[in-house]
Amino acid sequence: MKVLFTPPARSELSDAVIFYEMQHPGLGARFKREVRASIQRLVEFPESASPAGSDIRKTFIRAFPYKVIYSLEGDFILILAIAHQHRLPEYWIHRN
């Protein structure tokens, strides 16, 4: 199954990687690996994550306070947001 990022989701990922890398060298790369691992689990089991609204699902990123918000769009997964769990809940809802 193919994975596509919306431009805002790609930007959120990049911003979080930069933030964590500034906090501690190597932490940004670790964050990115954990995001990739979460997405790989989605590729293997796309409907396993919790519903987060109509046709939207969320899965949490291990060891970081972030979640991947996505929708299943036929034969691909559309990543809508890489969202911090404690900031502005559901700010991404208009992206679907």
DRENTORKOL-3810 file (N, C-alpha, C; in nm, 4 decimals):
REM DRENTORKOL-3810
@n.u->0.0856; n.v->-0.1177; n.w->0.0000; ca.u->0.0000; ca.v->0.0000; ca.w->0.0000; c.u->0.0899; c.v->0.1237; c.w->0.0000
@n.u->0.0567; n.v->0.2182; n.w->-0.0840; ca.u->0.1347; ca.v->0.3409; ca.w->-0.0970; c.u->0.0947; c.v->0.4403; c.w->0.0121
@n.u->0.1913; n.v->0.5229; n.w->0.0550; ca.u->0.1671; ca.v->0.6249; ca.w->0.1570; c.u->0.1959; c.v->0.7617; c.w->0.0964
@n.u->0.1010; n.v->0.8529; n.w->0.1106; ca.u->0.1178; ca.v->0.9906; ca.w->0.0640; c.u->0.0974; c.v->1.0848; c.w->0.1821
@n.u->0.1759; n.v->1.1911; n.w->0.1863; ca.u->0.1632; ca.v->1.2946; ca.w->0.2892; c.u->0.0986; c.v->1.4175; c.w->0.2283
@n.u->0.0084; n.v->1.4803; n.w->0.3026; ca.u->-0.0370; ca.v->1.6130; ca.w->0.2623; c.u->0.0796; c.v->1.7092; c.w->0.2877
@n.u->0.0861; n.v->1.8220; n.w->0.2164; ca.u->0.1944; ca.v->1.9172; ca.w->0.2429; c.u->0.2013; c.v->1.9618; c.w->0.3900
@n.u->0.0884; n.v->1.9913; n.w->0.4569; ca.u->0.0987; ca.v->2.0291; ca.w->0.5979; c.u->0.1559; c.v->1.9171; c.w->0.6858
@n.u->0.1201; n.v->1.7922; n.w->0.6583; ca.u->0.1726; ca.v->1.6801; ca.w->0.7368; c.u->0.3234; c.v->1.6664; c.w->0.7153
@n.u->0.3688; n.v->1.6805; n.w->0.5929; ca.u->0.5127; ca.v->1.6731; ca.w->0.5638; c.u->0.5860; c.v->1.7840; c.w->0.6383
@n.u->0.5284; n.v->1.9032; n.w->0.6407; ca.u->0.5882; ca.v->2.0159; ca.w->0.7117; c.u->0.5924; c.v->1.9902; c.w->0.8631
@n.u->0.4857; n.v->1.9341; n.w->0.9172; ca.u->0.4822; ca.v->1.9024; ca.w->1.0610; c.u->0.5901; c.v->1.8020; c.w->1.0975
@n.u->0.6092; n.v->1.7024; n.w->1.0130; ca.u->0.7140; ca.v->1.6035; ca.w->1.0370; c.u->0.8506; c.v->1.6706; c.w->1.0364
@n.u->0.8757; n.v->1.7502; n.w->0.9356; ca.u->1.0039; ca.v->1.8202; ca.w->0.9246; c.u->1.0289; c.v->1.9120; c.w->1.0439
@n.u->0.9270; n.v->1.9877; n.w->1.0825; ca.u->0.9410; ca.v->2.0798; ca.w->1.1965; c.u->0.9700; c.v->2.0050; c.w->1.3261
@n.u->0.9028; n.v->1.8930; n.w->1.3470; ca.u->0.9248; ca.v->1.8155; ca.w->1.4695; c.u->1.0648; c.v->1.7546; c.w->1.4703
@n.u->1.1109; n.v->1.7061; n.w->1.3557; ca.u->1.2467; ca.v->1.6505; ca.w->1.3477; c.u->1.3487; c.v->1.7583; c.w->1.3822
@n.u->1.3318; n.v->1.8766; n.w->1.3268; ca.u->1.4241; ca.v->1.9877; ca.w->1.3552; c.u->1.4191; c.v->2.0241; c.w->1.5032
@n.u->1.2991; n.v->2.0331; n.w->1.5592; ca.u->1.2848; ca.v->2.0675; ca.w->1.7007; c.u->1.3588; c.v->1.9667; c.w->1.7885
@n.u->1.3334; n.v->1.8381; n.w->1.7667; ca.u->1.3972; ca.v->1.7371; ca.w->1.8504; c.u->1.5485; c.v->1.7334; c.w->1.8295
@n.u->1.5927; n.v->1.7554; n.w->1.7089; ca.u->1.7365; ca.v->1.7564; ca.w->1.6830; c.u->1.8041; c.v->1.8725; c.w->1.7557
@n.u->1.7350; n.v->1.9848; n.w->1.7658; ca.u->1.7900; ca.v->2.0999; ca.w->1.8392; c.u->1.7940; c.v->2.0719; c.w->1.9894
@n.u->1.7027; n.v->1.9883; n.w->2.0392; ca.u->1.6998; ca.v->1.9558; ca.w->2.1816; c.u->1.8161; c.v->1.8650; c.w->2.2194
@n.u->1.8432; n.v->1.7694; n.w->2.1309; ca.u->1.9510; ca.v->1.6744; ca.w->2.1570; c.u->1.9926; c.v->1.6109; c.w->2.0247
@n.u->2.1199; n.v->1.6188; n.w->1.9884; ca.u->2.1643; ca.v->1.5588; ca.w->1.8622; c.u->2.1264; c.v->1.4104; c.w->1.8542
@n.u->2.0663; n.v->1.3730; n.w->1.7440; ca.u->2.0232; ca.v->1.2359; ca.w->1.7227; c.u->1.8775; c.v->1.2108; c.w->1.7577
@n.u->1.8187; n.v->1.2977; n.w->1.8397; ca.u->1.6799; ca.v->1.2780; ca.w->1.8806; c.u->1.5833; c.v->1.3003; c.w->1.7636
@n.u->1.6158; n.v->1.3933; n.w->1.6763; ca.u->1.5325; ca.v->1.4163; ca.w->1.5582; c.u->1.5296; c.v->1.2938; c.w->1.4680
@n.u->1.6459; n.v->1.2318; n.w->1.4489; ca.u->1.6528; ca.v->1.1103; ca.w->1.3673; c.u->1.5748; c.v->0.9973; c.w->1.4338
@n.u->1.5820; n.v->0.9888; n.w->1.5664; ca.u->1.5064; ca.v->0.8852; ca.w->1.6379; c.u->1.3559; c.v->0.9074; c.w->1.6205
@n.u->1.3131; n.v->1.0330; n.w->1.6308; ca.u->1.1720; ca.v->1.0654; ca.w->1.6106; c.u->1.1270; c.v->1.0215; c.w->1.4705
@n.u->1.2074; n.v->1.0549; n.w->1.3711; ca.u->1.1723; ca.v->1.0203; ca.w->1.2332; c.u->1.1641; c.v->0.8680; c.w->1.2152
@n.u->1.2547; n.v->0.7932; n.w->1.2776; ca.u->1.2488; ca.v->0.6469; ca.w->1.2711; c.u->1.1198; c.v->0.5937; c.w->1.3339
@n.u->1.0805; n.v->0.6527; n.w->1.4462; ca.u->0.9572; ca.v->0.6083; ca.w->1.5128; c.u->0.8339; c.v->0.6397; c.w->1.4286
@n.u->0.8350; n.v->0.7539; n.w->1.3610; ca.u->0.7239; ca.v->0.7882; ca.w->1.2712; c.u->0.7179; c.v->0.6864; c.w->1.1571
@n.u->0.8335; n.v->0.6564; n.w->1.0996; ca.u->0.8376; ca.v->0.5578; ca.w->0.9910; c.u->0.7887; c.v->0.4216; c.w->1.0378
@n.u->0.8281; n.v->0.3816; n.w->1.1581; ca.u->0.7833; ca.v->0.2523; ca.w->1.2126; c.u->0.6312; c.v->0.2514; c.w->1.2304
@n.u->0.5761; n.v->0.3620; n.w->1.2789; ca.u->0.4297; ca.v->0.3710; ca.w->1.2946; c.u->0.3597; c.v->0.3604; c.w->1.1607
@n.u->0.4144; n.v->0.4276; n.w->1.0616; ca.u->0.3542; ca.v->0.4247; ca.w->0.9279; c.u->0.3682; c.v->0.2860; c.w->0.8657
@n.u->0.4812; n.v->0.2202; n.w->0.8892; ca.u->0.4983; ca.v->0.0847; ca.w->0.8363; c.u->0.3943; c.v->-0.0109; c.w->0.8949
@n.u->0.3634; n.v->0.0056; n.w->1.0231; ca.u->0.2577; ca.v->-0.0765; ca.w->1.0837; c.u->0.1234; c.v->-0.0489; c.w->1.0162
@n.u->0.1000; n.v->0.0775; n.w->0.9799; ca.u->-0.0244; ca.v->0.1116; ca.w->0.9097; c.u->-0.0307; c.v->0.0460; c.w->0.7723
@n.u->0.0826; n.v->0.0418; n.w->0.7053; ca.u->0.0874; ca.v->-0.0224; ca.w->0.5735; c.u->0.0509; c.v->-0.1698; c.w->0.5869
@n.u->0.1021; n.v->-0.2333; n.w->0.6910; ca.u->0.0747; ca.v->-0.3750; ca.w->0.7121; c.u->-0.0680; c.v->-0.4010; c.w->0.7612
@n.u->-0.1175; n.v->-0.3114; n.w->0.8466; ca.u->-0.2505; ca.v->-0.3276; ca.w->0.9067; c.u->-0.3241; c.v->-0.1938; c.w->0.9026
@n.u->-0.3688; n.v->-0.1510; n.w->0.7868; ca.u->-0.4235; ca.v->-0.0149; ca.w->0.7713; c.u->-0.5471; c.v->0.0170; c.w->0.8543
@n.u->-0.6249; n.v->-0.0825; n.w->0.8888; ca.u->-0.7477; ca.v->-0.0559; ca.w->0.9643; c.u->-0.7330; c.v->-0.0849; c.w->1.1137
@n.u->-0.6109; n.v->-0.1034; n.w->1.1593; ca.u->-0.5886; ca.v->-0.1406; ca.w->1.2991; c.u->-0.5901; c.v->-0.0217; c.w->1.3954
@n.u->-0.5714; n.v->0.0978; n.w->1.3456; ca.u->-0.5648; ca.v->0.2156; ca.w->1.4328; c.u->-0.7042; c.v->0.2622; c.w->1.4741
@n.u->-0.7076; n.v->0.3401; n.w->1.5796; ca.u->-0.8334; ca.v->0.3896; ca.w->1.6355; c.u->-0.8993; c.v->0.4924; c.w->1.5447
@n.u->-1.0325; n.v->0.4892; n.w->1.5360; ca.u->-1.1029; ca.v->0.5943; ca.w->1.4617; c.u->-1.0830; c.v->0.7309; c.w->1.5283
@n.u->-1.0710; n.v->0.8334; n.w->1.4454; ca.u->-1.0555; ca.v->0.9701; ca.w->1.4962; c.u->-1.1577; c.v->1.0621; c.w->1.4320
@n.u->-1.2599; n.v->1.0062; n.w->1.3770; ca.u->-1.3627; ca.v->1.0830; ca.w->1.3076; c.u->-1.4093; c.v->1.0034; c.w->1.1875
@n.u->-1.4963; n.v->1.0602; n.w->1.1129; ca.u->-1.5498; ca.v->0.9948; ca.w->0.9945; c.u->-1.4379; c.v->0.9677; c.w->0.8936
@n.u->-1.4107; n.v->0.8405; n.w->0.8676; ca.u->-1.3091; ca.v->0.7990; ca.w->0.7700; c.u->-1.1668; c.v->0.8406; c.w->0.8065
@n.u->-1.1431; n.v->0.8790; n.w->0.9292; ca.u->-1.0094; ca.v->0.9208; ca.w->0.9733; c.u->-0.9681; c.v->0.8320; c.w->1.0895
@n.u->-0.8396; n.v->0.7967; n.w->1.0898; ca.u->-0.7853; ca.v->0.7127; ca.w->1.1968; c.u->-0.6606; c.v->0.7783; c.w->1.2548
@n.u->-0.6217; n.v->0.7316; n.w->1.3742; ca.u->-0.5016; ca.v->0.7845; ca.w->1.4378; c.u->-0.4235; c.v->0.6706; c.w->1.5009
@n.u->-0.2941; n.v->0.6843; n.w->1.4979; ca.u->-0.2064; ca.v->0.5904; ca.w->1.5660; c.u->-0.0984; c.v->0.6720; c.w->1.6368
@n.u->-0.0565; n.v->0.6241; n.w->1.7503; ca.u->0.0389; ca.v->0.6987; ca.w->1.8308; c.u->0.1819; c.v->0.6601; c.w->1.7957
@n.u->0.2705; n.v->0.7560; n.w->1.8089; ca.u->0.4122; ca.v->0.7350; ca.w->1.7818; c.u->0.4798; c.v->0.6956; c.w->1.9122
@n.u->0.5422; n.v->0.5810; n.w->1.9114; ca.u->0.6062; ca.v->0.5281; ca.w->2.0315; c.u->0.7144; c.v->0.6229; c.w->2.0830
@n.u->0.7117; n.v->0.6487; n.w->2.2132; ca.u->0.8140; ca.v->0.7247; ca.w->2.2860; c.u->0.8100; c.v->0.8763; c.w->2.2621
@n.u->0.7124; n.v->0.9244; n.w->2.1870; ca.u->0.6999; ca.v->1.0680; ca.w->2.1615; c.u->0.5523; c.v->1.1071; c.w->2.1738
@n.u->0.5241; n.v->1.2307; n.w->2.2147; ca.u->0.3841; ca.v->1.2728; ca.w->2.2328; c.u->0.3178; c.v->1.3183; c.w->2.1011
@n.u->0.3279; n.v->1.2350; n.w->1.9993; ca.u->0.2720; ca.v->1.2654; ca.w->1.8678; c.u->0.1852; c.v->1.1506; c.w->1.8207
@n.u->0.0996; n.v->1.1826; n.w->1.7252; ca.u->0.0175; ca.v->1.0800; ca.w->1.6616; c.u->0.0145; c.v->1.1056; c.w->1.5120
@n.u->-0.0067; n.v->0.9996; n.w->1.4375; ca.u->-0.0222; ca.v->1.0067; ca.w->1.2925; c.u->-0.1719; c.v->1.0023; c.w->1.2650
@n.u->-0.2218; n.v->1.1031; n.w->1.1980; ca.u->-0.3621; ca.v->1.1114; ca.w->1.1580; c.u->-0.3677; c.v->1.0781; c.w->1.0091
@n.u->-0.4529; n.v->0.9835; n.w->0.9725; ca.u->-0.4552; ca.v->0.9412; ca.w->0.8324; c.u->-0.5948; c.v->0.8970; c.w->0.7903
@n.u->-0.6096; n.v->0.8844; n.w->0.6596; ca.u->-0.7323; ca.v->0.8269; ca.w->0.6037; c.u->-0.6920; c.v->0.7237; c.w->0.4994
@n.u->-0.7785; n.v->0.6257; n.w->0.4807; ca.u->-0.7582; ca.v->0.5251; ca.w->0.3773; c.u->-0.8293; c.v->0.5734; c.w->0.2518
@n.u->-0.7534; n.v->0.5836; n.w->0.1458; ca.u->-0.8062; ca.v->0.6371; ca.w->0.0204; c.u->-0.7875; c.v->0.5326; c.w->-0.0892
@n.u->-0.8721; n.v->0.4316; n.w->-0.0903; ca.u->-0.8590; ca.v->0.3260; ca.w->-0.1909; c.u->-0.7339; c.v->0.2439; c.w->-0.1677
@n.u->-0.6380; n.v->0.2567; n.w->-0.2586; ca.u->-0.5165; ca.v->0.1764; ca.w->-0.2492; c.u->-0.3983; c.v->0.2511; c.w->-0.1865
@n.u->-0.4252; n.v->0.3629; n.w->-0.1187; ca.u->-0.3170; ca.v->0.4329; ca.w->-0.0502; c.u->-0.3635; c.v->0.4901; c.w->0.0832
@n.u->-0.2634; n.v->0.5204; n.w->0.1655; ca.u->-0.2860; ca.v->0.5835; ca.w->0.2951; c.u->-0.2474; c.v->0.7303; c.w->0.2803
@n.u->-0.3373; n.v->0.8196; n.w->0.3175; ca.u->-0.3105; ca.v->0.9624; ca.w->0.3111; c.u->-0.2830; c.v->1.0126; c.w->0.4528
@n.u->-0.1601; n.v->1.0567; n.w->0.4768; ca.u->-0.1225; ca.v->1.1116; ca.w->0.6070; c.u->-0.1696; c.v->1.2567; c.w->0.6104
@n.u->-0.2621; n.v->1.2849; n.w->0.7003; ca.u->-0.3204; ca.v->1.4190; ca.w->0.7122; c.u->-0.2428; c.v->1.5077; c.w->0.8083
@n.u->-0.1851; n.v->1.4471; n.w->0.9128; ca.u->-0.1143; ca.v->1.5266; ca.w->1.0132; c.u->-0.0184; c.v->1.4390; c.w->1.0925
@n.u->0.0890; n.v->1.5002; n.w->1.1363; ca.u->0.1778; ca.v->1.4459; ca.w->1.2392; c.u->0.1545; c.v->1.5415; c.w->1.3556
@n.u->0.0609; n.v->1.5054; n.w->1.4408; ca.u->0.0055; ca.v->1.5996; ca.w->1.5391; c.u->0.0569; c.v->1.5730; c.w->1.6801
@n.u->0.0944; n.v->1.6801; n.w->1.7476; ca.u->0.1308; ca.v->1.6709; ca.w->1.8892; c.u->0.0037; c.v->1.6379; c.w->1.9664
@n.u->0.0141; n.v->1.5484; n.w->2.0623; ca.u->-0.1046; ca.v->1.5016; ca.w->2.1342; c.u->-0.1659; c.v->1.6051; c.w->2.2283
@n.u->-0.0894; n.v->1.7076; n.w->2.2653; ca.u->-0.1388; ca.v->1.8021; ca.w->2.3660; c.u->-0.1576; c.v->1.9440; c.w->2.3142
@n.u->-0.1506; n.v->1.9625; n.w->2.1850; ca.u->-0.1657; ca.v->2.0966; ca.w->2.1292; c.u->-0.2856; c.v->2.1018; c.w->2.0348
@n.u->-0.3680; n.v->2.1980; n.w->2.0536; ca.u->-0.4798; ca.v->2.2247; ca.w->1.9629; c.u->-0.5464; c.v->2.0975; c.w->1.9083
@n.u->-0.6221; n.v->2.0294; n.w->1.9906; ca.u->-0.6856; ca.v->1.9060; ca.w->1.9447; c.u->-0.7701; c.v->1.9281; c.w->1.8194
@n.u->-0.7571; n.v->1.8371; n.w->1.7293; ca.u->-0.8360; ca.v->1.8334; ca.w->1.6055; c.u->-0.8188; c.v->1.9549; c.w->1.5146
@n.u->-0.7079; n.v->2.0246; n.w->1.5239; ca.u->-0.6812; ca.v->2.1372; ca.w->1.4335; c.u->-0.6743; c.v->2.0905; c.w->1.2885
@n.u->-0.6443; n.v->1.9649; n.w->1.2661; ca.u->-0.6218; ca.v->1.9073; ca.w->1.1356; c.u->-0.7513; c.v->1.8618; c.w->1.0675
@n.u->-0.8626; n.v->1.8699; n.w->1.1365; ca.u->-0.9878; ca.v->1.8091; ca.w->1.0896; c.u->-1.0313; c.v->1.8598; c.w->0.9507
@n.u->-1.0001; n.v->1.9802; n.w->0.9157; ca.u->-1.0395; ca.v->2.0350; ca.w->0.7859; c.u->-0.9566; c.v->1.9800; c.w->0.6698
@n.u->-0.8544; n.v->1.9024; n.w->0.6981; ca.u->-0.7653; ca.v->1.8537; ca.w->0.5937; c.u->-0.8208; c.v->1.7352; c.w->0.5160
@n.u->-0.9253; n.v->1.6740; n.w->0.5631; ca.u->-0.9784; ca.v->1.5569; ca.w->0.4945; c.u->-1.0702; c.v->1.5966; c.w->0.3806
END
